[in-house]
């Protein structure tokens, strides 16, 4: 079976590097008088994870001119990339073992994320992702297509049965659009409502191989 896997909130505990970067940029924007001071918990900040960068800034700060939105996005990205290079990025405990088990079971894994090109490249350097994934699809490399649109590219290049694994509505939208079984990752950053249509719910990344085995048995 082919598996379409999200990354942030599914394999990577992104909030560890995202929250400090986001707060730092919001402090700078507030100091420049472009935004009010940020009042948000980590959980609220985590709610923006899973969005593409343009989508996130349009929703979070629609009052900012587009040029400033792009600048803010670039600054957050630079801080996150610096954190990755400093070794502060963390996969969820057990994530790499889950990937190893999924591949050993004969599944083909496809990385599909609303991330930037350089972010993906740095994660491929930081972690042995190339050992597990057949192909990588980042939203920026795909012209900021939605995940539903990106999946059409993947399905055309790699025919076969697919299941979706992710923590946000963007992942579940792929499953709904193509009538695919899905595992919703409740340990990530999505709300229960976003994952309500998933066939199975994972409460820990280490549950993924068993849940995928159940989907494969039903196929």
C-alpha positions as CSV (number, residue, x, y, z in Angstrom):
1,X,0.0,0.0,0.0
2,X,1.1,3.6,-0.7
3,X,1.1,5.9,2.3
4,X,0.7,9.7,2.1
5,X,2.4,11.0,5.2
6,X,2.2,14.5,6.6
7,X,5.4,15.6,8.5
8,X,4.9,18.4,11.0
9,X,2.6,17.2,13.7
10,X,2.7,13.7,12.4
11,X,6.4,12.7,12.5
12,X,8.1,16.0,13.5
13,X,7.2,17.8,16.8
14,X,7.4,21.1,15.0
15,X,6.2,23.4,17.8
16,X,9.6,23.0,19.5
17,X,11.2,25.2,16.8
18,X,8.1,27.0,15.4
19,X,6.8,28.6,18.6
20,X,10.1,30.5,19.4
21,X,10.5,31.6,15.8
22,X,7.0,32.8,15.5
23,X,7.1,34.7,18.8
24,X,10.4,36.3,17.9
25,X,9.0,37.6,14.5
26,X,5.8,38.8,16.1
27,X,7.8,40.7,18.7
28,X,9.7,42.4,15.8
29,X,6.5,43.2,14.0
30,X,4.9,44.6,17.1
31,X,8.0,46.8,17.8
32,X,7.7,48.1,14.2
33,X,4.0,49.0,14.9
34,X,2.8,46.5,12.3
35,X,1.0,44.1,14.6
36,X,-0.4,44.3,18.2
37,X,1.6,42.4,20.8
38,X,1.1,38.6,20.4
39,X,-1.1,37.1,23.1
40,X,-1.1,33.4,22.4
41,X,-0.3,30.1,24.1
42,X,1.8,27.4,22.5
43,X,-1.4,25.5,21.7
44,X,-2.8,28.5,19.9
45,X,0.4,28.9,18.0
46,X,0.4,25.2,17.1
47,X,-3.0,25.8,15.5
48,X,-1.3,27.5,12.6
49,X,0.9,24.5,11.9
50,X,-0.1,22.5,8.9
51,X,-1.0,25.6,6.8
52,X,1.1,26.7,3.9
53,X,3.1,29.8,4.7
54,X,1.1,32.1,2.4
55,X,-2.2,30.7,3.7
56,X,-1.1,31.1,7.3
57,X,-0.1,34.7,7.1
58,X,-3.2,35.7,5.1
59,X,-5.3,34.2,7.9
60,X,-3.3,35.3,10.9
61,X,-2.5,38.9,9.8
62,X,-4.8,39.9,6.9
63,X,-4.1,43.6,7.8
64,X,-0.4,43.2,6.9
65,X,0.5,44.1,3.3
66,X,1.4,41.1,1.2
67,X,5.0,42.2,1.1
68,X,5.2,42.3,4.9
69,X,3.5,38.9,5.1
70,X,6.2,37.5,2.8
71,X,8.9,39.1,4.9
72,X,7.4,37.7,8.1
73,X,7.3,34.3,6.6
74,X,10.9,34.5,5.5
75,X,12.0,35.6,8.9
76,X,10.2,32.8,10.6
77,X,11.6,30.3,8.1
78,X,15.2,31.6,8.7
79,X,14.9,31.2,12.5
80,X,13.4,27.7,12.1
81,X,16.2,26.7,9.7
82,X,18.8,28.0,12.1
83,X,17.2,25.9,14.9
84,X,17.3,22.8,12.6
85,X,21.0,23.4,11.9
86,X,21.6,23.9,15.6
87,X,20.2,20.4,16.2
88,X,17.0,21.6,18.0
89,X,14.5,19.9,15.7
90,X,12.9,16.7,17.1
91,X,11.0,13.9,15.7
92,X,8.3,12.4,18.0
93,X,9.7,9.6,20.1
94,X,9.3,6.4,18.1
95,X,8.7,8.2,14.8
96,X,11.8,6.7,13.1
97,X,11.0,3.2,14.3
98,X,7.5,3.6,13.0
99,X,8.8,4.6,9.6
100,X,11.2,1.7,9.6
101,X,8.4,-0.8,10.4
102,X,6.1,0.7,7.8
103,X,8.7,0.3,5.1
104,X,9.6,-3.2,6.3
105,X,6.0,-4.2,5.9
106,X,6.2,-3.4,2.2
107,X,4.5,0.0,2.1
108,X,5.8,2.9,0.0
109,X,6.0,6.1,1.9
110,X,5.4,9.5,0.3
111,X,6.2,12.8,2.1
112,X,3.6,15.5,1.5
113,X,3.9,18.7,3.5
114,X,2.8,22.4,3.2
115,X,6.4,23.3,3.9
116,X,9.1,25.3,2.1
117,X,11.8,23.9,-0.1
118,X,14.8,24.7,2.2
119,X,12.9,23.5,5.2
120,X,12.5,20.1,3.6
121,X,16.2,20.0,2.5
122,X,17.4,20.7,6.0
123,X,15.2,18.0,7.5
124,X,16.5,15.5,5.0
125,X,20.0,16.3,6.2
126,X,19.0,16.2,9.9
127,X,17.2,12.9,9.8
128,X,17.5,9.8,7.7
129,X,14.2,10.4,5.9
130,X,15.6,9.3,2.5
131,X,15.9,5.8,4.0
132,X,12.1,5.5,4.3
133,X,10.4,7.8,1.8
134,X,10.0,6.9,-1.9
135,X,9.4,10.6,-2.9
136,X,9.1,14.0,-1.3
137,X,6.5,16.7,-2.1
138,X,6.8,20.2,-0.5
139,X,4.1,22.8,-1.2
140,X,6.6,25.5,-2.3
141,X,8.2,23.1,-4.8
142,X,4.7,22.4,-6.2
143,X,3.8,26.1,-6.6
144,X,2.0,26.3,-3.3
145,X,-0.6,23.8,-4.5
146,X,-3.0,22.5,-1.8
147,X,-2.4,19.0,-0.6
148,X,-5.5,17.8,-2.6
149,X,-3.8,19.2,-5.7
150,X,-0.4,17.8,-4.8
151,X,-1.9,14.3,-4.3
152,X,-3.1,14.4,-7.9
153,X,0.6,14.7,-9.0
154,X,1.6,11.9,-6.7
155,X,-1.2,9.5,-7.7
156,X,-0.4,10.1,-11.4
157,X,3.3,9.3,-10.8
158,X,2.7,6.4,-8.4
159,X,-0.5,4.4,-9.2
160,X,-1.9,2.1,-6.6
161,X,-3.9,2.1,-3.4
162,X,-3.2,4.9,-1.0
163,X,-4.0,5.7,2.7
164,X,-3.5,9.1,4.3
165,X,-1.8,9.8,7.6
166,X,-1.8,13.3,9.1
167,X,-2.9,15.6,11.9
168,X,-4.8,18.4,10.1
169,X,-7.8,19.1,8.0
170,X,-5.5,19.5,5.0
171,X,-4.7,15.8,5.2
172,X,-8.2,14.7,5.8
173,X,-9.3,16.8,2.8
174,X,-7.1,14.5,0.6
175,X,-8.8,11.4,2.0
176,X,-12.3,12.9,1.5
177,X,-11.6,14.2,-2.1
178,X,-10.2,10.8,-3.2
179,X,-12.2,8.5,-0.9
180,X,-9.1,7.2,0.8
181,X,-8.8,5.6,4.2
182,X,-7.1,7.9,6.7
183,X,-5.3,7.7,10.1
184,X,-5.8,10.9,12.1
185,X,-2.9,11.8,14.4
186,X,-4.5,13.2,17.5
187,X,-1.1,13.8,19.1
188,X,-0.4,16.5,16.5
189,X,-1.9,20.0,16.2
190,X,-5.4,19.4,14.7
191,X,-8.6,19.5,16.6
192,X,-10.8,16.4,17.1
193,X,-13.3,17.8,14.7
194,X,-10.6,18.0,11.9
195,X,-10.0,14.3,12.3
196,X,-13.6,13.1,12.8
197,X,-13.8,11.4,9.4
198,X,-10.6,9.4,9.8
199,X,-10.9,5.6,9.8
200,X,-8.6,5.3,12.7
201,X,-7.2,7.7,15.3
202,X,-3.6,7.4,16.5
203,X,-2.7,8.8,19.9
204,X,1.0,8.1,19.6
205,X,3.2,7.9,16.5
206,X,4.2,4.4,17.6
207,X,0.6,3.2,16.8
208,X,0.9,4.0,13.1
209,X,2.2,0.6,11.9
210,X,-0.6,-1.3,13.6
211,X,-3.3,1.0,12.3
212,X,-1.9,0.9,8.8
213,X,-1.9,-2.9,9.0
214,X,-5.6,-2.8,9.9
215,X,-6.3,-0.6,6.9
216,X,-4.3,-2.9,4.6
217,X,-6.2,-5.9,5.9
218,X,-9.5,-4.3,5.0
219,X,-8.4,-3.3,1.5
